[in-house]
Amino acid sequence: MEHDIPAGRAVPAEWLSHFDRYLISEGTHERAYQKLGAHLVRHGEDEGVVFAVWAPNARQVEVIGDFNGWHSGLHPMHSSDAGIWTLFVPGLGEHTVYKYRITAQTGEQLDKADPLGFAMEERPRTGSVVANLDRYVWRDQEWVAGRPQRQALDGPISIYEVHLGSWRRMPDARWGQRYLTYRELAAELIPYVKELGYTHIELLPIAEHPFDGSWGYQVLGFYAPTSRFGSPQDFMFFVDECHAAGIGVLLDWVPAHFPKDGAGLNNFDGTQLYAHANPMQGEHQDWGTMIFNYSRNEVRSFLISNALFWIDKYHIDGLRVDAVASMLYLDYSRQEGQWIANEHGGRENLAAIGFLRKVNEALHGVFPGVLTIAEESTSWPMVSRPTYIGGLGFTLKWNMGWMHDTLSYMGKDALFRRFHHNQMTFGMLYAFHENFVLPLSHDEAVHGKGSLLNKMSGDEWQKFANLRAYYGFMWGYSGKKLLFMGGEFGQWQEWNHDTGLEWMALEAPNHRGVQRLMRDLNLVYRSEAALHQIDFDWNGFRWIDANDSDNSVLSFLRFAKDSEDFIVVVCNFTPVVRRQYRIGVPRAGAYRELINSDLAIYGGSGVDNGPVCTTLPEACHTFGQCLSLTLPPLTTLWLKPMHDDT
């Protein structure tokens, strides 16, 4: 059989030019995936595959695969002064499975997946697969062209965070249940998200990963969408269908670390090529993973190219960058003596900071309108400010402080909330220091933390009422919104990545009520400019009364760019009906309820203010007129002044 195996040939010089090699070694090549990896090409009279891999410290590199019986000695690669090994193998086509057999200087042989491979075998196999990413015909040109307007900071951004493997499972005769494919998800997930009114789907990492329990955060194939759900073209179809439905797609991206799996980047050519050799710099103690060496030019090129790759080849609308705090600080989760200071004696990771700025500059420069979102949990300044004024260059940052404070408050018995009122108001002291997303993410529904519904205090009725009131508060507050799947209908159990969501819960009216409220919140949020147009400065927010801790009531205003366009938000965080509760408002006249989270259709008690509330000519809260309201128990109200034509 080996006599039928095509021999390898040298790659033509123009394939990987001196300029390509220079840019990769300089760390400025933003499209390394166009040259490295495995590419279907025509070379002379032959069609085949060009292989190219960076392994500068290897003694020898070979291509092994299903086409040569995984044998050594048949397809040795050619090296260059840039440490890039290349080979053209005629006769190979799409779906060829391969790896690189790397002989280290010590003589050790390592079989490695392609760092820039476009597809991989389904776990537990770890071979790379030749894929043609140009075969899919996209239909979303209008969406991509309109991305800057669709994702502008003065527009609504409401994100549904999804783990594709556990959103819903299908019955299966062999396994009991199985994943939905990318195409099945397009048919089921997209209409569901559209019906609920979200603007975006955010996917937990879908780059290939060997361990289900990592949820995708321990990546093996940085350039390969996971084969669990189908082919690269199937994933392209999913994104295309999202865009056709008017839904943006955000992707969790993991440039902070990589796992120690034998087929991956760890010890790639017999050395720590992608990480620091010193474990005080190169290893995450908490996660058992390796930290990228951002000081190495070729590593920066690998990661910057990877960020652009997902936007370029898969039309992703934005990247949520995971674990940014762990990148910024050299002493992250380390004790004294376990870390190495920077050249100035400080704890800041200067190379990582430079990398983050560069990747944000590249993404925003090449793909206008793309969102970059930092999961950053510290007080690092100017995360979402431009790099030219010293910021990191992200579009948005997760507001982890707001999330922790408000969830802590909602978990307290209503009787004692008066003593913790500041947990709901403190966030406004720093609300406009960054462009914030308010995140109720997957991290708040695992590891014994319980579901969002179970975090709420009180009996069953109060838990549902608290959750509805909390969502009303969150969707009325300044900042873009993110909610993890299952939270939209009040799932009881915390998230389990091995099973689907508790869809049977929707047989109960209280769960259906939460879901209906979420749909209405998104509908009103998207239609009312006052709720999204000015999220990031004081012109869009004004307290009416932040100090009524005795009654555990909050009231504030949200303004559009036209200050005459505003919404009144009032939250009653006790199970007591408060009648004739007066709040000052900027305009006299009639007001109507846009949202009342206590309505019977949401599972509430049905207390409301009737079709219209009319102001009284009495000074209140620095305003010349007031509303006398009935505040239902554990409820958020949104009210809007009625114009003559309303």
C-alpha positions as CSV (number, residue, x, y, z in Angstrom):
1,M,0.0,0.0,0.0
2,E,2.9,2.4,0.7
3,H,3.9,2.3,-3.0
4,D,0.6,4.2,-3.7
5,I,1.4,7.0,-1.2
6,P,2.3,10.2,-3.0
7,A,5.7,11.6,-2.2
8,G,6.1,15.0,-0.7
9,R,7.6,18.0,-2.5
10,A,9.0,21.3,-1.6
11,V,6.5,24.1,-1.2
12,P,6.9,26.9,-3.9
13,A,8.7,29.9,-2.5
14,E,5.7,32.2,-3.2
15,W,3.5,30.2,-0.9
16,L,5.3,31.3,2.2
17,S,7.3,34.3,1.2
18,H,10.2,35.9,3.0
19,F,7.8,38.7,3.9
20,D,5.3,36.2,5.4
21,R,8.2,34.7,7.5
22,Y,9.3,38.1,8.5
23,L,5.9,39.2,9.7
24,I,5.3,36.0,11.6
25,S,8.7,36.3,13.3
26,E,8.0,40.0,14.0
27,G,4.6,39.1,15.6
28,T,2.7,41.4,13.2
29,H,1.3,38.8,10.7
30,E,-2.5,39.2,11.2
31,R,-3.5,36.4,8.8
32,A,-1.0,33.7,9.6
33,Y,-3.9,31.2,9.0
34,Q,-3.6,32.0,5.2
35,K,-0.1,30.4,5.2
36,L,0.3,28.1,8.1
37,G,-1.8,25.0,8.7
38,A,-3.1,22.7,5.9
39,H,-4.3,24.2,2.6
40,L,-5.8,22.7,-0.5
41,V,-3.8,24.1,-3.4
42,R,-2.8,23.4,-7.0
43,H,1.0,23.0,-7.4
44,G,2.1,22.7,-11.0
45,E,0.0,19.9,-12.5
46,D,-1.1,18.5,-9.2
47,E,-3.7,19.3,-6.7
48,G,-2.9,18.5,-3.1
49,V,-2.3,19.9,0.4
50,V,0.4,22.3,1.6
51,F,1.4,21.7,5.2
52,A,3.2,24.4,7.2
53,V,4.0,24.4,10.9
54,W,6.2,26.5,13.2
55,A,8.5,24.3,15.2
56,P,11.9,26.1,15.4
57,N,13.5,23.8,18.0
58,A,12.6,20.5,16.3
59,R,15.3,18.2,14.9
60,Q,12.8,16.9,12.3
61,V,9.1,17.2,11.5
62,E,7.0,14.8,9.4
63,V,3.5,14.7,8.3
64,I,1.7,11.5,9.3
65,G,-1.9,10.6,8.7
66,D,-4.5,8.2,7.3
67,F,-3.0,8.6,3.9
68,N,0.4,7.0,4.9
69,G,-0.7,4.7,7.6
70,W,0.6,7.0,10.3
71,H,4.1,5.8,9.5
72,S,7.3,7.7,10.0
73,G,9.9,8.4,7.2
74,L,7.4,8.8,4.4
75,H,6.7,12.5,4.4
76,P,9.5,14.5,6.0
77,M,9.0,18.3,6.0
78,H,11.5,21.0,4.9
79,S,12.7,23.6,7.4
80,S,13.5,27.2,7.0
81,D,15.5,29.9,8.9
82,A,12.2,31.1,10.4
83,G,11.6,27.7,12.1
84,I,8.7,27.0,9.8
85,W,8.5,23.5,8.3
86,T,6.7,23.0,5.0
87,L,5.7,20.2,2.6
88,F,3.4,19.8,-0.4
89,V,1.7,16.3,-0.7
90,P,-0.1,15.8,-4.1
91,G,-3.2,13.8,-4.3
92,L,-4.6,14.6,-0.9
93,G,-8.0,16.1,-0.5
94,E,-10.5,17.5,2.0
95,H,-11.2,15.4,5.1
96,T,-7.6,14.0,5.1
97,V,-6.7,13.3,8.8
98,Y,-3.2,14.2,9.8
99,K,-0.7,15.1,12.6
100,Y,2.8,16.4,12.8
101,R,5.4,13.9,14.2
102,I,8.0,16.1,15.8
103,T,11.4,14.8,16.8
104,A,12.8,17.0,19.5
105,Q,16.5,17.7,20.0
106,T,16.5,15.0,22.7
107,G,15.3,12.4,20.3
108,E,11.8,12.3,21.8
109,Q,9.0,11.9,19.3
110,L,5.8,13.9,19.7
111,D,2.6,13.5,17.7
112,K,0.9,16.9,17.6
113,A,-2.3,18.3,16.1
114,D,-1.9,21.2,13.8
115,P,-1.9,24.5,15.8
116,L,-3.6,26.2,12.8
117,G,-5.7,23.2,11.7
118,F,-9.1,24.2,10.4
119,A,-10.9,21.1,11.7
120,M,-10.3,18.2,14.1
121,E,-11.6,14.7,14.7
122,E,-14.3,14.3,17.3
123,R,-13.0,13.5,20.7
124,P,-11.4,11.4,22.1
125,R,-9.4,11.4,18.8
126,T,-7.2,14.4,18.3
127,G,-6.1,14.3,14.6
128,S,-6.4,17.4,12.5
129,V,-8.6,17.3,9.4
130,V,-8.0,19.1,6.1
131,A,-10.9,21.4,5.5
132,N,-11.9,23.9,2.7
133,L,-13.3,27.0,4.5
134,D,-14.0,28.7,1.2
135,R,-16.5,26.2,0.0
136,Y,-19.5,27.7,1.9
137,V,-21.4,30.4,0.1
138,W,-22.4,33.2,2.5
139,R,-25.7,35.1,2.3
140,D,-25.2,37.7,5.0
141,Q,-23.4,40.5,3.0
142,E,-26.0,43.0,4.0
143,W,-25.7,42.1,7.7
144,V,-21.9,42.3,7.7
145,A,-22.0,45.7,5.8
146,G,-24.5,47.0,8.4
147,R,-22.6,45.7,11.5
148,P,-21.2,49.1,12.6
149,Q,-24.8,50.4,12.9
150,R,-26.3,47.2,14.3
151,Q,-23.7,47.0,17.1
152,A,-23.3,50.7,17.9
153,L,-23.0,51.6,21.5
154,D,-26.1,53.7,21.4
155,G,-28.2,50.7,20.3
156,P,-29.8,47.8,22.3
157,I,-27.5,44.8,23.1
158,S,-29.3,42.0,24.9
159,I,-27.2,38.8,24.9
160,Y,-28.4,35.2,25.4
161,E,-25.4,33.2,26.6
162,V,-25.5,29.5,25.4
163,H,-23.5,26.3,25.9
164,L,-24.4,24.5,22.7
165,G,-23.9,21.0,24.1
166,S,-26.5,21.5,26.9
167,W,-29.1,23.9,25.6
168,R,-31.2,21.0,24.5
169,R,-30.5,17.3,24.0
170,M,-32.2,14.9,21.6
171,P,-33.4,11.3,22.5
172,D,-31.0,8.8,21.1
173,A,-31.4,5.0,21.0
174,R,-27.7,4.3,21.5
175,W,-26.7,7.0,24.0
176,G,-30.0,7.9,25.6
177,Q,-29.6,11.5,24.5
178,R,-27.3,13.3,22.0
179,Y,-26.3,16.8,21.1
180,L,-28.2,18.9,18.6
181,T,-26.1,19.5,15.4
182,Y,-25.2,23.0,14.3
183,R,-28.0,22.7,11.7
184,E,-30.5,21.5,14.2
185,L,-29.6,24.3,16.5
186,A,-30.2,26.7,13.6
187,A,-33.7,25.3,13.3
188,E,-34.5,25.4,17.1
189,L,-32.3,27.8,19.0
190,I,-32.4,30.7,16.6
191,P,-36.3,31.0,16.4
192,Y,-36.4,30.6,20.2
193,V,-33.9,33.5,20.8
194,K,-35.7,35.6,18.2
195,E,-39.0,35.0,19.8
196,L,-37.6,36.2,23.2
197,G,-36.3,39.4,21.6
198,Y,-32.5,39.0,22.2
199,T,-30.2,40.9,19.9
200,H,-27.3,38.5,20.3
201,I,-26.3,34.9,21.0
202,E,-23.1,34.4,22.9
203,L,-21.5,31.0,22.6
204,L,-19.3,29.4,25.2
205,P,-16.1,28.5,23.4
206,I,-16.7,26.2,20.4
207,A,-13.0,25.9,19.4
208,E,-12.2,22.2,19.6
209,H,-11.6,20.9,23.1
210,P,-11.0,17.4,24.3
211,F,-12.7,17.6,27.8
212,D,-16.5,18.2,27.9
213,G,-16.2,19.4,31.5
214,S,-14.0,22.3,30.5
215,W,-17.1,23.8,28.7
216,G,-14.7,24.7,25.9
217,Y,-12.3,26.8,28.0
218,Q,-9.4,24.3,27.6
219,V,-8.8,24.6,23.8
220,L,-6.9,22.1,21.7
221,G,-7.8,23.4,18.2
222,F,-7.8,27.2,18.3
223,Y,-8.7,27.4,14.6
224,A,-11.2,24.5,14.5
225,P,-14.9,24.7,15.5
226,T,-15.7,21.6,17.5
227,S,-16.8,18.6,15.5
228,R,-19.2,17.6,18.3
229,F,-22.0,19.4,16.4
230,G,-20.9,19.0,12.8
231,S,-18.5,20.4,10.1
232,P,-17.0,23.9,9.7
233,Q,-19.6,24.5,7.0
234,D,-22.4,23.5,9.3
235,F,-21.2,26.1,11.8
236,M,-21.0,28.7,9.0
237,F,-24.6,27.8,8.2
238,F,-25.6,28.4,11.9
239,V,-24.0,31.8,11.9
240,D,-25.5,32.7,8.5
241,E,-29.0,31.7,9.8
242,C,-28.5,33.9,12.9
243,H,-27.8,36.9,10.7
244,A,-30.7,36.1,8.5
245,A,-32.9,36.2,11.7
246,G,-31.4,39.5,12.8
247,I,-29.3,38.0,15.6
248,G,-25.6,38.7,16.1
249,V,-23.2,36.0,17.2
250,L,-20.6,36.5,19.9
251,L,-17.9,33.9,20.6
252,D,-16.1,33.3,23.9
253,W,-12.4,33.4,23.0
254,V,-9.6,32.0,25.2
255,P,-6.2,33.6,24.7
256,A,-5.2,33.3,28.4
257,H,-4.2,29.7,28.6
258,F,-4.1,26.3,27.0
259,P,-4.3,22.7,28.3
260,K,-1.4,20.2,28.8
261,D,-2.9,17.6,26.5
262,G,-0.2,15.7,24.6
263,A,-1.6,16.5,21.2
264,G,-1.8,20.3,21.9
265,L,0.5,23.3,22.2
266,N,2.2,22.1,25.4
267,N,5.9,21.2,24.9
268,F,5.1,21.5,21.2
269,D,8.6,20.9,19.6
270,G,10.2,19.5,22.8
271,T,10.3,23.0,24.3
272,Q,7.7,25.3,25.8
273,L,7.3,27.0,22.5
274,Y,3.9,28.7,23.2
275,A,4.3,29.2,27.0
276,H,7.1,30.3,29.4
277,A,9.5,27.6,30.4
278,N,9.5,28.9,34.0
279,P,6.3,27.6,35.7
280,M,6.1,30.8,37.8
281,Q,5.3,32.5,34.5
282,G,4.0,29.8,32.3
283,E,1.6,27.7,34.4
284,H,-1.8,28.4,35.9
285,Q,-1.8,26.8,39.3
286,D,-5.6,27.0,39.7
287,W,-6.5,25.5,36.3
288,G,-3.7,23.2,35.6
289,T,-3.1,24.9,32.2
290,M,-0.3,26.7,30.5
291,I,-0.1,30.5,30.1
292,F,0.8,31.9,26.7
293,N,4.1,33.7,26.3
294,Y,3.0,37.0,25.0
295,S,6.6,38.2,24.8
296,R,7.2,35.8,21.9
297,N,6.5,37.4,18.6
298,E,5.3,34.3,16.9
299,V,2.9,33.5,19.7
300,R,1.4,37.0,19.4
301,S,1.0,36.5,15.7
302,F,-0.7,33.1,16.4
303,L,-3.2,34.7,18.7
304,I,-3.9,37.9,16.8
305,S,-4.5,35.9,13.7
306,N,-6.8,33.6,15.6
307,A,-8.9,36.5,16.7
308,L,-9.2,37.8,13.2
309,F,-9.8,34.3,11.8
310,W,-13.1,33.8,13.6
311,I,-14.4,37.2,12.2
312,D,-13.0,36.6,8.7
313,K,-13.9,33.0,8.1
314,Y,-17.0,32.5,10.3
315,H,-18.4,36.1,10.3
316,I,-18.5,36.2,14.1
317,D,-19.8,39.6,15.3
318,G,-17.6,39.9,18.4
319,L,-15.3,38.1,20.8
320,R,-15.8,38.0,24.6
321,V,-12.3,37.6,25.9
322,D,-12.1,35.1,28.8
323,A,-10.0,35.6,32.0
324,V,-8.5,39.0,31.1
325,A,-7.6,39.6,34.8
326,S,-5.4,36.5,34.8
327,M,-3.6,38.0,31.8
328,L,-3.0,41.4,33.3
329,Y,-1.4,40.5,36.6
330,L,1.8,38.4,37.0
331,D,0.8,37.5,40.5
332,Y,-2.8,36.4,39.6
333,S,-3.8,33.8,42.1
334,R,-0.2,33.4,43.3
335,Q,1.4,33.8,46.8
336,E,4.5,35.8,47.5
337,G,7.5,34.2,46.0
338,Q,5.5,32.4,43.4
339,W,5.7,35.0,40.7
340,I,8.3,37.0,38.8
341,A,8.0,40.8,38.7
342,N,8.2,42.8,35.4
343,E,11.2,44.8,34.4
344,H,10.1,47.7,36.5
345,G,9.5,45.5,39.6
346,G,5.7,45.6,39.2
347,R,3.0,43.0,39.0
348,E,1.6,44.1,35.7
349,N,2.1,41.7,32.8
350,L,3.4,44.3,30.3
351,A,3.6,41.8,27.4
352,A,0.0,40.7,27.9
353,I,-1.1,44.3,28.1
354,G,0.6,45.1,24.8
355,F,-0.9,42.0,23.2
356,L,-4.5,42.9,24.3
357,R,-4.0,46.4,22.9
358,K,-2.7,45.1,19.7
359,V,-5.5,42.5,19.2
360,N,-8.1,45.2,19.9
361,E,-6.5,47.6,17.4
362,A,-6.3,44.9,14.8
363,L,-9.9,43.7,15.2
364,H,-11.4,47.2,15.2
365,G,-9.2,48.4,12.4
366,V,-9.9,45.5,10.0
367,F,-13.5,44.8,11.0
368,P,-15.4,48.0,11.9
369,G,-18.3,47.4,14.2
370,V,-17.1,44.2,15.8
371,L,-17.5,44.0,19.5
372,T,-14.7,43.0,21.9
373,I,-15.8,42.3,25.4
374,A,-13.5,41.8,28.4
375,E,-14.3,39.4,31.2
376,E,-12.3,41.5,33.7
377,S,-13.1,41.4,37.4
378,T,-10.6,43.9,38.9
379,S,-10.4,47.7,39.0
380,W,-7.9,47.9,36.1
381,P,-8.5,51.3,34.6
382,M,-9.8,52.1,31.1
383,V,-10.4,48.5,29.9
384,S,-13.0,49.8,27.5
385,R,-11.2,52.9,26.4
386,P,-9.2,53.5,23.2
387,T,-5.6,52.5,23.2
388,Y,-4.5,55.9,22.0
389,I,-5.4,57.3,25.4
390,G,-3.9,54.4,27.3
391,G,-6.8,52.1,27.4
392,L,-6.9,48.4,26.5
393,G,-9.2,49.0,23.6
394,F,-12.1,46.8,24.4
395,T,-15.6,47.8,23.3
396,L,-17.3,46.6,26.5
397,K,-16.4,45.2,29.9
398,W,-18.4,42.8,32.1
399,N,-19.6,44.5,35.3
400,M,-18.7,41.8,37.8
401,G,-19.0,44.1,40.8
402,W,-22.6,45.0,40.0
403,M,-23.4,41.3,39.5
404,H,-21.9,40.2,42.9
405,D,-23.4,43.1,44.9
406,T,-27.0,42.8,43.5
407,L,-27.1,39.0,43.6
408,S,-26.0,39.2,47.3
409,Y,-28.8,41.7,48.0
410,M,-31.5,39.5,46.2
411,G,-30.4,36.5,48.3
412,K,-31.2,38.4,51.5
413,D,-34.5,38.1,53.3
414,A,-36.7,41.1,52.4
415,L,-36.9,41.9,56.1
416,F,-33.2,42.7,56.3
417,R,-32.7,44.3,52.9
418,R,-33.0,47.7,54.4
419,F,-29.6,47.2,56.0
420,H,-28.0,46.4,52.7
421,H,-29.6,48.9,50.4
422,N,-26.2,50.2,49.3
423,Q,-25.6,47.0,47.4
424,M,-28.2,48.0,44.9
425,T,-27.0,51.6,44.6
426,F,-23.2,51.4,45.0
427,G,-22.7,50.4,41.4
428,M,-23.8,53.7,40.1
429,L,-20.7,55.3,41.7
430,Y,-18.6,53.7,39.0
431,A,-21.2,52.8,36.4
432,F,-19.7,55.1,33.8
433,H,-16.0,54.4,34.3
434,E,-16.3,51.7,31.6
435,N,-18.7,50.6,28.9
436,F,-20.3,47.9,31.0
437,V,-22.3,44.8,30.2
438,L,-24.4,43.5,33.1
439,P,-23.6,39.8,33.2
440,L,-25.7,37.0,34.8
441,S,-23.5,34.4,33.2
442,H,-22.9,30.6,33.4
443,D,-20.4,31.2,36.2
444,E,-23.2,32.2,38.5
445,A,-25.2,28.9,37.9
446,V,-22.6,26.2,38.6
447,H,-20.3,24.7,41.2
448,G,-22.9,24.7,43.9
449,K,-23.9,28.3,43.5
450,G,-27.4,27.2,42.5
451,S,-29.6,28.6,39.7
452,L,-30.6,32.3,39.6
453,L,-34.1,31.3,40.9
454,N,-32.6,29.5,43.9
455,K,-30.4,32.5,44.7
456,M,-33.6,34.5,45.4
457,S,-34.8,34.7,49.0
458,G,-38.2,33.7,50.3
459,D,-40.7,30.9,49.6
460,E,-41.5,29.7,46.1
461,W,-43.8,32.6,45.3
462,Q,-41.3,35.1,46.6
463,K,-38.5,33.5,44.7
464,F,-40.3,34.0,41.4
465,A,-41.4,37.5,42.3
466,N,-37.9,38.4,43.3
467,L,-36.4,37.1,40.1
468,R,-38.9,39.0,38.0
469,A,-38.3,42.2,39.9
470,Y,-34.5,41.7,39.6
471,Y,-34.7,41.2,35.8
472,G,-36.9,44.4,35.6
473,F,-34.3,46.3,37.6
474,M,-31.4,44.9,35.5
475,W,-33.0,45.6,32.1
476,G,-33.9,49.2,33.3
477,Y,-30.4,49.9,34.7
478,S,-27.6,51.5,32.6
479,G,-25.5,48.9,30.7
480,K,-25.9,46.2,28.1
481,K,-27.5,42.9,29.2
482,L,-26.4,39.3,29.3
483,L,-28.3,36.3,30.7
484,F,-27.2,32.7,30.6
485,M,-29.6,30.1,29.2
486,G,-32.2,28.7,31.6
487,G,-32.4,31.9,33.5
488,E,-35.0,33.2,31.1
489,F,-37.6,30.8,32.4
490,G,-36.3,30.4,36.0
491,Q,-34.7,26.9,35.9
492,W,-34.7,25.4,39.4
493,Q,-31.5,23.4,39.1
494,E,-28.1,24.8,38.6
495,W,-26.6,24.3,35.1
496,N,-25.3,20.8,34.2
497,H,-23.2,20.6,31.0
498,D,-24.1,16.9,30.6
499,T,-27.8,17.4,30.3
500,G,-30.2,19.7,28.5
501,L,-32.1,22.6,30.2
502,E,-35.2,21.8,32.3
503,W,-37.6,22.4,29.5
504,M,-40.4,20.5,31.3
505,A,-40.5,23.4,33.8
506,L,-42.4,25.4,31.2
507,E,-45.4,23.2,31.8
508,A,-45.8,25.3,35.0
509,P,-47.4,28.8,34.7
510,N,-44.8,30.5,37.0
511,H,-41.9,29.5,34.7
512,R,-43.9,30.5,31.6
513,G,-44.5,33.8,33.3
514,V,-40.8,34.5,33.8
515,Q,-40.2,33.6,30.2
516,R,-43.1,35.9,29.1
517,L,-41.6,38.7,31.2
518,M,-38.2,38.2,29.6
519,R,-39.7,38.5,26.1
520,D,-41.6,41.7,27.1
521,L,-38.5,43.2,28.8
522,N,-36.5,42.7,25.6
523,L,-39.3,44.0,23.4
524,V,-39.7,47.2,25.4
525,Y,-35.9,47.6,25.9
526,R,-35.3,47.4,22.2
527,S,-38.1,49.8,21.3
528,E,-37.5,52.5,23.9
529,A,-34.4,54.6,23.1
530,A,-34.3,55.8,26.7
531,L,-33.4,52.3,27.9
532,H,-30.4,51.8,25.6
533,Q,-29.3,55.0,23.8
534,I,-27.2,56.5,26.6
535,D,-25.8,53.6,28.7
536,F,-22.4,55.0,29.4
537,D,-22.7,58.5,30.9
538,W,-24.8,60.4,33.4
539,N,-26.9,62.0,30.7
540,G,-28.8,58.7,30.4
541,F,-29.5,58.1,34.1
542,R,-30.8,60.1,37.1
543,W,-31.8,58.9,40.5
544,I,-35.3,59.9,41.7
545,D,-34.7,58.4,45.1
546,A,-31.7,56.1,45.9
547,N,-32.1,56.5,49.7
548,D,-35.4,54.9,50.7
549,S,-33.8,52.0,52.5
550,D,-36.6,51.8,55.1
551,N,-39.0,50.7,52.4
552,S,-36.4,48.9,50.2
553,V,-37.6,51.0,47.2
554,L,-35.4,52.4,44.4
555,S,-36.5,54.8,41.7
556,F,-34.6,56.3,38.8
557,L,-35.0,57.8,35.3
558,R,-33.5,56.7,32.1
559,F,-33.1,59.2,29.3
560,A,-32.7,59.0,25.5
561,K,-30.5,61.5,23.6
562,D,-33.7,63.6,23.4
563,S,-34.0,64.4,27.1
564,E,-37.8,64.7,26.7
565,D,-37.9,61.0,26.0
566,F,-37.5,59.2,29.3
567,I,-38.6,56.1,31.3
568,V,-39.4,56.0,35.0
569,V,-38.2,52.8,36.8
570,V,-39.4,52.0,40.3
571,C,-38.4,48.8,42.2
572,N,-40.1,47.5,45.4
573,F,-37.9,44.8,46.9
574,T,-40.3,43.9,49.8
575,P,-43.4,41.6,49.7
576,V,-45.5,44.6,50.9
577,V,-47.9,46.5,48.7
578,R,-47.1,50.2,49.1
579,R,-50.1,52.4,48.3
580,Q,-49.9,56.1,47.5
581,Y,-46.1,55.9,47.2
582,R,-45.0,59.3,45.8
583,I,-42.1,59.9,43.5
584,G,-41.1,63.1,41.7
585,V,-41.1,63.1,37.9
586,P,-39.8,65.7,35.4
587,R,-43.0,66.2,33.4
588,A,-46.6,66.7,34.4
589,G,-49.4,64.7,32.8
590,A,-50.4,61.1,32.3
591,Y,-48.1,58.1,32.6
592,R,-48.7,54.5,31.6
593,E,-47.1,51.3,32.7
594,L,-44.8,49.7,30.1
595,I,-43.7,46.9,32.5
596,N,-45.2,45.6,35.7
597,S,-43.5,42.4,36.8
598,D,-46.4,41.6,39.1
599,L,-48.9,41.1,36.4
600,A,-50.9,37.9,36.4
601,I,-49.6,36.9,33.0
602,Y,-46.1,36.8,34.5
603,G,-47.2,34.8,37.5
604,G,-47.7,37.8,39.8
605,S,-50.5,38.9,42.1
606,G,-52.0,41.3,39.5
607,V,-51.6,44.5,41.4
608,D,-51.3,47.5,39.0
609,N,-51.9,51.2,38.6
610,G,-54.6,51.0,36.0
611,P,-54.3,52.1,32.4
612,V,-53.1,55.6,33.3
613,C,-51.4,57.4,36.3
614,T,-51.7,61.2,36.4
615,T,-49.3,63.5,38.2
616,L,-50.1,65.7,41.1
617,P,-48.9,69.3,41.3
618,E,-46.8,68.7,44.4
619,A,-43.1,69.1,44.7
620,C,-41.2,65.9,45.3
621,H,-37.6,64.7,44.9
622,T,-36.5,68.1,43.5
623,F,-39.3,67.9,40.8
624,G,-42.3,70.2,40.7
625,Q,-44.8,67.3,40.3
626,C,-45.2,63.8,41.5
627,L,-46.9,60.4,40.8
628,S,-48.8,58.7,43.5
629,L,-48.3,55.0,42.8
630,T,-49.4,51.6,44.1
631,L,-46.2,49.5,44.3
632,P,-47.0,45.8,44.0
633,P,-45.0,43.4,46.1
634,L,-41.5,42.4,44.9
635,T,-42.0,44.2,41.7
636,T,-40.3,46.5,39.2
637,L,-42.4,49.1,37.3
638,W,-41.5,50.9,34.1
639,L,-43.6,54.0,33.3
640,K,-43.6,56.4,30.4
641,P,-45.2,59.8,30.0
642,M,-48.0,59.8,27.5
643,H,-48.0,62.4,24.7
644,D,-51.1,63.7,23.1
645,D,-50.8,61.2,20.3
646,T,-50.1,58.2,22.6
